[in-house]
Amino acid sequence: DGPCRAGAGDALRALLLRVANDPGGTITKLLSLCVGWLAAGSGDTHSPTNDPRLRVAAMQTLGLACVSAPGPAAVATRAARRRIVESLTQHDPQIGTSTNAPPGDDDDTVCGWQTVYHALLLVEKMASSCPGSLTAVTKIDNAYVALLRGESSSRSALDRDDDDALDGDPLDHPDAPWRAAQQLLTHRHQWVQLAAARVVGRYLAENGGALAAETIARDEDAINRRPIQVDTVARGCVAVLEQSTGQFAVELVEGLVTQTVKNLTFVTVVLMKAAPSDHDSLVALRRENESNRGREAREAEDADDDDERDEKGDASTKTHDDVNKPFKEKTLRPPVPWLFRRLSKVGAGGCGSARGGVLKWTSLLARSLGETGFTRNPSVAPALVLPNALCADENVSGIGDDIRELAAEALEVLRATMPGDLFSRAASETRVRINQRRDERRKRKALEAVTDPQRAARMKTSKNEKRSLARKRKIQEFRSGKGSGGSTKKRAREV
């Protein structure tokens, strides 16, 4: 259980602290064994050291060493960096988790999640206590490699070849752990998602300024050199929150939602600043609409000429219906439209903490943008107001009181942050949109009652049955609250 594991961790941490400065090199020998146990899928598959549980224990020991003895742990984790990245990439969702997980490391939710989870925790501790082990480009310490391989301090030719090969090894590159953590944002297990989100959040906290400057400046070379990209993180965060919607919706862990919202707020601000302003977008839209309108006019003239040729017996290439379709002008959309569209669905129809997370994201984003951001991109206002207006609407059923209070607070934040009458216009536009959707649903139901009366009858019967069961449940709750199952008149006579 939890207290037992915590006690074992405290005992091991105390032991590591005692031998941290041992002149005999006790801690180095122990940590070298841990690095050797991290060999995933190498050697004899029947060997007792080739066990995923042993790899997990080795990662936990190295993580404790990072806190208790950061000096020796930095050397050990530098030697183990490649094998840690191997454990991460073996569970990359882009490659396929089930086929790449080692045998014996299984779970009902997803195969092999324990190994990759503890590998991410170790990367986080390395970044916190031993950052040099992640950024080092130097080769592994000679004496350490000798202890790791059970050899003397003098190195063999094989050691030199392996060590020289590290220079071009992508798994041993300093950016490899961060890149692997970014891919694991879309892992199937929520604990792995949480650990990956925390690792990515640490990278954004340390390198966010430079990453934002490169993204806003659209420096493609610098962006491609980065192990973590803003757009990839944004899509991974949205995919995490979307797990709470649809037919197979699941309740998300509160910590996962909190960390995801933090990362998503930062990358959203960066993407919005990198996008063109609404003024520039409107100018480009007018030019595009004028170009499309002129093309439509030319196609209409060509169709008239084709009609004249048809009357003379010539073949026509286009029908009149192809060119007489009404021209639809493109309207202004908010920056990064896919992000706001997908998050609005989570805020409107998500379950549990994910819905509340989207509402918090709207508040955090509004505070980060400020009046300057809303003045530059006022088109984002309705997209931020929509999920909060739906959750605060009393006519919408199935929303808890805590979510309604959170939506009301978010609306007040938006009202205080947006300049001028922008909030009023956005709220009015959102209300019109909600009413239009409701009218469309009513008309669709009325039309279904005429076109498919059997289905409408089944739905009506099902609704009446649910209403009857709800009525019986309320009566039973009332009677149980009175303390008697008899009638009211009988209880009155007894009194």
VENPE-V940896 format. One record per pair of residues at least 12 apart in sequence whose ideal C-beta (glycine too) atoms are under 8 Angstrom apart, sorted by the first residue. I is the first residue (numbers start at 1). J is the second residue. D is the distance in Angstrom with one decimal. If there is no record, write none. Layout:
i->I j->J d->D
i->I j->J d->D
This chain:
i->9 j->60 d->7.6
i->9 j->64 d->6.3
i->12 j->61 d->6.8
i->12 j->64 d->5.5
i->13 j->64 d->4.9
i->13 j->67 d->6.6
i->13 j->68 d->4.9
i->14 j->68 d->7.8
i->16 j->30 d->8.0
i->16 j->61 d->8.0
i->16 j->64 d->6.0
i->16 j->65 d->5.3
i->16 j->68 d->4.1
i->16 j->69 d->5.4
i->17 j->68 d->4.4
i->17 j->69 d->6.7
i->19 j->69 d->7.9
i->20 j->68 d->6.4
i->20 j->69 d->3.7
i->20 j->71 d->7.3
i->20 j->72 d->6.5
i->25 j->147 d->7.7
i->27 j->65 d->7.3
i->27 j->69 d->5.9
i->27 j->72 d->4.9
i->28 j->72 d->5.8
i->28 j->75 d->7.4
i->28 j->76 d->7.5
i->28 j->143 d->7.9
i->28 j->144 d->6.6
i->28 j->147 d->6.3
i->29 j->147 d->6.1
i->30 j->61 d->7.6
i->31 j->61 d->7.6
i->31 j->62 d->6.7
i->31 j->65 d->6.0
i->31 j->72 d->6.1
i->31 j->73 d->6.9
i->31 j->75 d->7.8
i->31 j->76 d->3.7
i->32 j->76 d->7.0
i->32 j->79 d->7.7
i->32 j->144 d->6.4
i->32 j->147 d->4.4
i->32 j->148 d->4.5
i->33 j->58 d->7.9
i->34 j->58 d->4.0
i->34 j->59 d->7.9
i->34 j->61 d->5.0
i->34 j->62 d->5.4
i->34 j->76 d->6.9
i->34 j->80 d->7.4
i->35 j->58 d->7.4
i->35 j->62 d->7.8
i->35 j->76 d->5.8
i->35 j->79 d->5.2
i->35 j->80 d->4.4
i->35 j->83 d->7.1
i->35 j->148 d->5.7
i->36 j->49 d->7.3
i->36 j->148 d->5.9
i->37 j->49 d->5.8
i->37 j->54 d->4.9
i->37 j->55 d->5.9
i->37 j->57 d->7.4
i->37 j->58 d->4.1
i->38 j->55 d->5.6
i->38 j->58 d->5.4
i->38 j->59 d->7.2
i->38 j->80 d->5.5
i->38 j->83 d->4.0
i->38 j->84 d->6.9
i->38 j->87 d->7.2
i->39 j->83 d->6.4
i->40 j->55 d->6.3
i->40 j->83 d->6.7
i->40 j->86 d->5.5
i->40 j->87 d->5.6
i->40 j->90 d->6.5
i->40 j->102 d->6.2
i->40 j->115 d->7.5
i->41 j->90 d->7.7
i->41 j->102 d->5.5
i->45 j->103 d->7.6
i->51 j->104 d->6.8
i->52 j->102 d->5.5
i->52 j->104 d->5.6
i->52 j->105 d->3.5
i->52 j->112 d->7.2
i->52 j->114 d->7.0
i->52 j->115 d->5.4
i->53 j->104 d->7.9
i->53 j->105 d->7.9
i->55 j->87 d->7.0
i->55 j->115 d->5.9
i->56 j->114 d->5.6
i->56 j->115 d->6.1
i->56 j->118 d->5.0
i->59 j->84 d->7.5
i->59 j->87 d->7.9
i->59 j->115 d->7.9
i->59 j->118 d->4.3
i->59 j->119 d->5.9
i->59 j->121 d->7.3
i->59 j->122 d->4.7
i->60 j->118 d->6.2
i->62 j->76 d->6.2
i->62 j->77 d->5.9
i->62 j->80 d->6.5
i->62 j->122 d->5.8
i->63 j->118 d->7.7
i->63 j->121 d->6.0
i->63 j->122 d->4.9
i->63 j->125 d->4.6
i->66 j->122 d->7.7
i->66 j->125 d->4.3
i->66 j->126 d->6.0
i->66 j->128 d->7.5
i->66 j->129 d->4.2
i->66 j->130 d->5.2
i->67 j->125 d->6.8
i->67 j->129 d->5.7
i->70 j->129 d->4.8
i->70 j->130 d->5.3
i->73 j->129 d->7.1
i->73 j->130 d->5.5
i->73 j->133 d->7.6
i->74 j->130 d->4.0
i->74 j->132 d->5.5
i->74 j->133 d->4.7
i->75 j->133 d->7.8
i->75 j->141 d->5.4
i->75 j->144 d->5.6
i->76 j->144 d->7.3
i->77 j->122 d->7.4
i->77 j->126 d->5.1
i->77 j->130 d->5.7
i->77 j->133 d->4.1
i->78 j->132 d->7.6
i->78 j->133 d->4.3
i->78 j->136 d->5.3
i->78 j->138 d->8.0
i->78 j->140 d->6.4
i->78 j->141 d->7.7
i->79 j->140 d->4.7
i->79 j->141 d->7.3
i->79 j->144 d->5.6
i->79 j->145 d->7.0
i->79 j->148 d->6.4
i->81 j->133 d->6.5
i->81 j->134 d->7.2
i->81 j->172 d->6.1
i->81 j->176 d->7.7
i->81 j->177 d->7.1
i->82 j->166 d->7.5
i->82 j->169 d->6.7
i->82 j->171 d->5.0
i->82 j->172 d->4.3
i->82 j->176 d->8.0
i->84 j->119 d->5.3
i->84 j->122 d->6.2
i->84 j->123 d->6.6
i->84 j->177 d->6.7
i->85 j->171 d->4.7
i->85 j->172 d->7.4
i->85 j->176 d->4.5
i->85 j->177 d->5.7
i->85 j->180 d->5.7
i->86 j->171 d->6.1
i->87 j->115 d->5.4
i->87 j->116 d->6.1
i->87 j->119 d->4.3
i->88 j->116 d->6.0
i->88 j->119 d->5.4
i->88 j->120 d->7.1
i->88 j->123 d->7.8
i->88 j->177 d->6.9
i->88 j->180 d->3.7
i->88 j->181 d->6.9
i->88 j->184 d->6.6
i->89 j->171 d->7.1
i->89 j->180 d->5.5
i->90 j->102 d->7.4
i->90 j->112 d->7.4
i->90 j->115 d->7.8
i->90 j->116 d->7.4
i->91 j->112 d->5.7
i->91 j->113 d->7.4
i->91 j->115 d->7.2
i->91 j->116 d->4.0
i->91 j->184 d->6.9
i->91 j->187 d->6.7
i->91 j->192 d->7.5
i->92 j->180 d->6.8
i->92 j->183 d->4.9
i->92 j->184 d->7.0
i->93 j->183 d->6.7
i->93 j->184 d->7.2
i->93 j->186 d->4.9
i->93 j->187 d->5.7
i->93 j->188 d->7.2
i->94 j->183 d->5.9
i->97 j->110 d->5.8
i->97 j->111 d->5.9
i->97 j->112 d->6.5
i->97 j->187 d->7.2
i->97 j->188 d->6.6
i->98 j->110 d->7.7
i->98 j->111 d->4.8
i->100 j->112 d->7.8
i->101 j->115 d->7.6
i->102 j->115 d->7.5
i->107 j->189 d->7.6
i->109 j->188 d->6.9
i->109 j->189 d->5.5
i->110 j->187 d->7.4
i->110 j->188 d->4.3
i->110 j->189 d->4.8
i->110 j->192 d->8.0
i->113 j->187 d->7.4
i->113 j->188 d->7.8
i->113 j->189 d->4.1
i->113 j->191 d->6.8
i->113 j->192 d->5.4
i->116 j->184 d->6.6
i->116 j->187 d->7.2
i->116 j->192 d->5.6
i->117 j->189 d->7.2
i->117 j->191 d->5.3
i->117 j->192 d->5.1
i->117 j->195 d->5.6
i->120 j->181 d->6.2
i->120 j->184 d->6.8
i->120 j->192 d->6.8
i->120 j->195 d->3.6
i->120 j->196 d->5.7
i->120 j->198 d->7.7
i->120 j->199 d->5.7
i->121 j->195 d->5.7
i->123 j->177 d->4.9
i->123 j->181 d->6.5
i->123 j->199 d->5.5
i->124 j->195 d->7.0
i->124 j->198 d->5.8
i->124 j->199 d->5.4
i->124 j->202 d->6.5
i->126 j->177 d->7.9
i->127 j->199 d->7.3
i->127 j->202 d->5.3
i->127 j->203 d->7.9
i->127 j->206 d->8.0
i->128 j->202 d->7.5
i->134 j->174 d->6.0
i->134 j->177 d->6.2
i->135 j->174 d->5.1
i->136 j->174 d->7.1
i->137 j->174 d->6.3
i->139 j->163 d->4.9
i->139 j->166 d->6.3
i->140 j->163 d->6.5
i->140 j->166 d->7.6
i->142 j->155 d->5.9
i->145 j->159 d->6.0
i->145 j->163 d->7.3
i->146 j->159 d->7.9
i->175 j->226 d->7.8
i->175 j->227 d->3.7
i->176 j->227 d->7.5
i->177 j->199 d->7.6
i->178 j->199 d->7.2
i->178 j->200 d->7.6
i->178 j->203 d->5.2
i->178 j->227 d->4.0
i->178 j->228 d->5.5
i->179 j->227 d->4.1
i->179 j->228 d->7.1
i->181 j->196 d->4.9
i->181 j->199 d->4.0
i->181 j->200 d->5.7
i->181 j->203 d->7.7
i->182 j->196 d->7.5
i->182 j->200 d->5.9
i->182 j->227 d->6.9
i->182 j->228 d->5.0
i->182 j->229 d->7.6
i->182 j->232 d->6.0
i->182 j->233 d->6.6
i->182 j->236 d->7.0
i->184 j->196 d->4.0
i->185 j->197 d->6.4
i->185 j->200 d->6.6
i->185 j->233 d->7.1
i->185 j->236 d->3.3
i->185 j->237 d->7.0
i->185 j->239 d->7.4
i->185 j->240 d->6.7
i->186 j->236 d->5.5
i->186 j->239 d->5.3
i->186 j->240 d->7.5
i->190 j->252 d->6.5
i->190 j->253 d->5.2
i->190 j->256 d->5.5
i->191 j->253 d->7.6
i->193 j->240 d->5.7
i->193 j->256 d->5.7
i->193 j->260 d->8.0
i->194 j->253 d->6.3
i->194 j->255 d->5.6
i->194 j->256 d->4.3
i->194 j->259 d->6.4
i->197 j->237 d->7.7
i->197 j->240 d->7.5
i->197 j->256 d->6.6
i->197 j->259 d->4.3
i->197 j->260 d->5.6
i->197 j->263 d->6.0
i->198 j->259 d->5.7
i->200 j->228 d->6.3
i->200 j->233 d->6.0
i->200 j->263 d->6.0
i->201 j->259 d->5.8
i->201 j->262 d->6.0
i->201 j->263 d->5.2
i->203 j->227 d->7.6
i->203 j->228 d->5.4
i->204 j->228 d->7.4
i->204 j->233 d->7.6
i->204 j->263 d->6.3
i->204 j->266 d->5.7
i->204 j->267 d->7.7
i->207 j->226 d->7.8
i->207 j->228 d->7.9
i->208 j->266 d->6.2
i->211 j->226 d->6.2
i->211 j->228 d->7.2
i->211 j->230 d->6.6
i->211 j->270 d->7.4
i->212 j->230 d->7.7
i->212 j->270 d->4.6
i->212 j->273 d->7.4
i->214 j->226 d->7.2
i->215 j->230 d->5.1
i->215 j->270 d->5.3
i->215 j->271 d->7.5
i->215 j->274 d->5.1
i->216 j->270 d->6.9
i->216 j->273 d->5.2
i->216 j->274 d->4.8
i->218 j->274 d->6.7
i->230 j->267 d->4.7
i->230 j->270 d->5.1
i->230 j->271 d->6.1
i->230 j->274 d->7.9
i->231 j->267 d->7.8
i->231 j->271 d->7.0
i->233 j->263 d->6.0
i->233 j->264 d->8.0
i->233 j->267 d->5.0
i->234 j->264 d->6.6
i->234 j->267 d->4.5
i->234 j->268 d->6.7
i->234 j->271 d->6.3
i->234 j->336 d->7.5
i->234 j->339 d->6.1
i->237 j->260 d->4.9
i->237 j->263 d->5.5
i->237 j->264 d->4.1
i->237 j->267 d->7.2
i->238 j->264 d->7.3
i->238 j->339 d->6.2
i->238 j->342 d->5.3
i->238 j->343 d->6.3
i->238 j->346 d->8.0
i->240 j->252 d->7.4
i->240 j->256 d->6.8
i->240 j->260 d->5.1
i->241 j->257 d->7.3
i->241 j->260 d->6.3
i->241 j->264 d->7.9
i->241 j->343 d->6.9
i->241 j->346 d->4.9
i->241 j->350 d->7.0
i->241 j->354 d->4.9
i->241 j->357 d->6.3
i->241 j->358 d->6.5
i->242 j->342 d->6.5
i->242 j->345 d->7.7
i->242 j->346 d->6.0
i->243 j->354 d->7.2
i->244 j->346 d->6.4
i->244 j->350 d->4.1
i->244 j->351 d->4.8
i->244 j->352 d->6.3
i->244 j->353 d->7.8
i->244 j->354 d->3.5
i->244 j->355 d->6.9
i->245 j->345 d->6.1
i->245 j->346 d->5.7
i->245 j->349 d->5.5
i->245 j->350 d->5.1
i->245 j->351 d->7.5
i->245 j->354 d->7.8
i->249 j->350 d->7.4
i->249 j->351 d->5.2
i->251 j->351 d->6.3
i->251 j->352 d->4.5
i->251 j->353 d->7.1
i->252 j->352 d->6.6
i->252 j->353 d->5.5
i->252 j->354 d->5.0
i->252 j->357 d->7.8
i->253 j->353 d->7.7
i->254 j->353 d->5.2
i->257 j->353 d->4.6
i->257 j->354 d->5.9
i->257 j->356 d->7.4
i->257 j->357 d->4.0
i->258 j->357 d->7.3
i->260 j->357 d->6.8
i->261 j->357 d->4.8
i->261 j->358 d->8.0
i->261 j->360 d->5.6
i->261 j->361 d->4.9
i->261 j->364 d->6.9
i->264 j->361 d->5.9
i->265 j->361 d->6.0
i->265 j->364 d->4.5
i->265 j->365 d->5.7
i->265 j->368 d->6.3
i->268 j->336 d->7.1
i->268 j->339 d->6.6
i->268 j->361 d->7.7
i->268 j->365 d->5.7
i->269 j->365 d->6.9
i->269 j->368 d->4.8
i->269 j->369 d->6.8
i->269 j->373 d->7.7
i->271 j->335 d->6.8
i->271 j->336 d->4.9
i->271 j->339 d->7.3
i->272 j->335 d->4.8
i->272 j->336 d->6.6
i->272 j->369 d->7.1
i->272 j->373 d->6.8
i->272 j->377 d->6.2
i->272 j->380 d->7.1
i->273 j->373 d->7.9
i->275 j->335 d->3.6
i->275 j->336 d->6.3
i->275 j->377 d->7.4
i->276 j->335 d->7.7
i->277 j->376 d->4.9
i->277 j->377 d->6.3
i->278 j->332 d->6.4
i->278 j->376 d->7.0
i->278 j->377 d->5.2
i->278 j->378 d->6.0
i->278 j->379 d->5.2
i->281 j->332 d->5.9
i->281 j->379 d->7.9
i->282 j->332 d->5.9
i->285 j->330 d->5.6
i->285 j->331 d->7.6
i->285 j->332 d->6.2
i->288 j->330 d->6.5
i->289 j->329 d->4.8
i->289 j->330 d->6.2
i->292 j->327 d->7.0
i->292 j->329 d->7.9
i->293 j->327 d->6.1
i->293 j->329 d->8.0
i->296 j->323 d->7.2
i->296 j->327 d->5.1
i->299 j->318 d->7.5
i->299 j->322 d->7.9
i->299 j->323 d->4.7
i->300 j->323 d->5.0
i->300 j->324 d->7.4
i->302 j->318 d->7.2
i->302 j->323 d->7.6
i->303 j->318 d->5.7
i->303 j->319 d->7.9
i->303 j->320 d->5.7
i->303 j->322 d->7.3
i->303 j->323 d->4.3
i->303 j->324 d->7.7
i->306 j->318 d->6.2
i->307 j->320 d->6.8
i->332 j->379 d->5.3
i->333 j->379 d->6.7
i->334 j->377 d->6.7
i->334 j->379 d->4.5
i->334 j->380 d->4.3
i->334 j->382 d->7.9
i->334 j->383 d->5.0
i->335 j->377 d->5.6
i->335 j->379 d->7.6
i->335 j->380 d->6.6
i->340 j->380 d->7.0
i->340 j->383 d->4.0
i->340 j->384 d->7.8
i->341 j->383 d->7.9
i->343 j->358 d->5.4
i->343 j->361 d->7.0
i->343 j->387 d->7.5
i->344 j->383 d->6.3
i->344 j->386 d->5.4
i->344 j->387 d->5.4
i->346 j->358 d->5.0
i->346 j->387 d->7.8
i->347 j->359 d->6.2
i->347 j->362 d->7.6
i->347 j->386 d->7.5
i->347 j->387 d->2.7
i->347 j->388 d->7.4
i->347 j->390 d->7.2
i->347 j->391 d->6.9
i->348 j->386 d->7.4
i->348 j->387 d->5.5
i->348 j->390 d->4.9
i->348 j->391 d->7.7
i->355 j->391 d->7.1
i->355 j->403 d->6.0
i->356 j->402 d->7.2
i->356 j->403 d->5.8
i->356 j->406 d->5.5
i->358 j->387 d->5.8
i->359 j->387 d->6.4
i->359 j->388 d->5.9
i->359 j->391 d->6.5
i->359 j->403 d->7.2
i->359 j->406 d->4.9
i->359 j->407 d->5.5
i->359 j->410 d->4.9
i->360 j->406 d->7.1
i->360 j->410 d->7.4
i->362 j->384 d->4.6
i->362 j->387 d->6.7
i->362 j->388 d->6.1
i->362 j->410 d->5.3
i->362 j->413 d->8.0
i->362 j->414 d->6.9
i->363 j->409 d->7.2
i->363 j->410 d->4.6
i->363 j->413 d->4.5
i->363 j->414 d->7.5
i->365 j->384 d->6.8
i->366 j->384 d->6.3
i->366 j->413 d->5.6
i->366 j->414 d->5.2
i->366 j->417 d->4.4
i->366 j->418 d->7.4
i->367 j->413 d->6.8
i->367 j->417 d->6.4
i->369 j->417 d->7.4
i->370 j->417 d->6.6
i->371 j->417 d->7.0
i->371 j->418 d->7.6
i->371 j->419 d->4.4
i->374 j->417 d->7.0
i->374 j->418 d->5.2
i->374 j->419 d->5.9
i->374 j->422 d->6.1
i->375 j->419 d->5.9
i->378 j->422 d->5.6
i->381 j->414 d->7.6
i->381 j->418 d->5.9
i->381 j->422 d->5.3
i->381 j->423 d->6.9
i->381 j->425 d->7.5
i->381 j->426 d->3.8
i->382 j->426 d->4.5
i->382 j->429 d->5.0
i->382 j->430 d->5.5
i->382 j->433 d->7.7
i->384 j->414 d->6.0
i->384 j->426 d->7.7
i->385 j->411 d->7.2
i->385 j->414 d->6.2
i->385 j->423 d->7.3
i->385 j->426 d->4.7
i->385 j->427 d->5.7
i->385 j->430 d->4.9
i->386 j->430 d->5.1
i->386 j->433 d->7.3
i->386 j->434 d->8.0
i->387 j->407 d->7.7
i->388 j->407 d->4.4
i->388 j->408 d->8.0
i->388 j->410 d->4.6
i->388 j->411 d->5.0
i->388 j->414 d->7.1
i->389 j->407 d->7.7
i->389 j->411 d->7.2
i->389 j->427 d->6.7
i->389 j->430 d->5.0
i->389 j->431 d->7.0
i->389 j->434 d->6.9
i->390 j->407 d->7.9
i->390 j->434 d->6.8
i->391 j->403 d->5.3
i->391 j->404 d->6.2
i->391 j->406 d->7.5
i->391 j->407 d->3.7
i->392 j->404 d->5.8
i->392 j->407 d->4.1
i->392 j->408 d->5.4
i->392 j->411 d->6.3
i->393 j->434 d->7.4
i->414 j->426 d->7.9
